[in-house]
């Protein structure tokens, strides 16, 4: 029996990776939809055994009820996070949920460091100046990462990959994670990390407990001029609180690869549209803010791993095997 899969939020850049994994594969039939999954588009899943979704697809109770009505039995996440899925509703309708628990953690860690160095040494601004024959160094002053205290909140595979890179800078790395084990870093509580770090990088999942964990109270505990990097989930950070911290210069540098309302913005060309998100517009108006459109994962190696693990998850479900990456 063939497993039919509706892949939502399909992007051209991932076609080659999935085609390579599905080459000569007759067990799975994949149909791509550019639309993201939500209550309106869920009808497209009618007649499919499974849906494959990405980070900004909406898989809440309403959508899951529709999926169940249409006979969908499995939700395949091609990402690590699953905060966009109502697991209780999926369980109630006996719909299995599988994810990609890790895909090239080095890709995200390296992008994180790229944000740090770009913000710090202002290479993006220097690039634009040189193209206009402006070789003035004023306004481009940075600082050494060498010996700086860098705090990592959440030390899973991506956090550990970042630790390895930062150790090369001989940085003083602090880690706040309830599951952290001893390593080449100092384990501490959140207040200590917030108060002592020159740079803070977020690498924890989005839960009820971590939602807006970086808020005005957290900023009050930080050093003046601190750098904040978020390549994890947008809603870990209270965007309005960021604006306040940027205005007082408490926040000296902000690097974001994620944004709490990114589902309305990212992964599409919106250059011909009028920006409707006033908070985002205000954030990017600051000269010390750098935003990338959720591209931390975006390497050849990561895309290949995502496709391979997603296809393996689908095959396990199709063959009634134990699900290695099931989320319960």
Buried (B, 14 or more C-beta within 10 A) or exposed (E): EEBBBBBBBBEEEBBEBBEEBBEEEEEBEBBBBEBBBBEEBBEBBEEBBBBBBBBBBBBEEBBBBBBBEBEBBBBBBBBBBBBBBBBEBBBEBEBBBBBBBBBBBBBBBBBBBBBBBBBBBBBEEBEEBEEEEEEEEEEEEEBEBEEBBBBBBBBBBBBBBBBEBBEEBEBBBBBBBEEBEEBEBBBBEBEBBBBBBBBBBBBBBBEEEBBBBBBBEBBEBBBEEBBBBBBBBBBBBBBBBBBBBBEEEBBBBBBBBBBBBBBEBBBEEEEEEEEEBEEBEBBBEBEBBBBBBBBBBBBEEBBBBBBBBBBBBBBBBBEEEEBEBBBE
